[in-house]
Amino acid sequence: MTGNPARPPATDSALAADLLSVVARINRLATQRVRMQLPFAQARLLSMIEDQDAARISDLAVLDHCSQPTMTAQVRRLELAGLVSRTTDPTDARAVLISITPEGVAMLADVRADRGAVIDPYLERLPEADRQTLADAVRVMRSLLEDAQQHR
């Protein structure tokens, strides 16, 4: 790890960059050390679909920074596995919406639990005060996400 962990970043921009870097590294740690039931890219897409409730393939492609044909292929894999479903868009009968199925929700819960289990031993070694600090930080990060959802 770079920098002095005891000294906070000097600016909000530095804090934001440091937060994103640390979260990405923890995600990589969890992903590298677990045997996932679903390829990581598909699990990430399934999570995105869950977050969106229902979305068009073109919207998912924009969110994932990929082409529509690439997204169509990814969604098709999830659909064949029974993890997502297609329904007609009520605002445009020519379009379809992609939604997560109950099987997809269950699969995503399993993937998250498996990835979380990788981090558990490290959390268990932390002092209680540090675990509480992390719990508080997670609460703050959830509020950041809620704020971002409200101000799209």
Secondary structure, DSSP 8 states (H G I E B T S, - for coil): --S-TTS--SSHHHHHHHHHHHHHHHHHHHHHTS--SS-HHHHHHHHHHHHHSEE-HHHHHHHHTS-HHHHHHHHHHHHHTTSEEEEEETTEEEEEEEEE-HHHHHHHHHHHHHHHHHHHHHHHTS-HHHHHHHHHHHHHHHHHHHHHHHT-
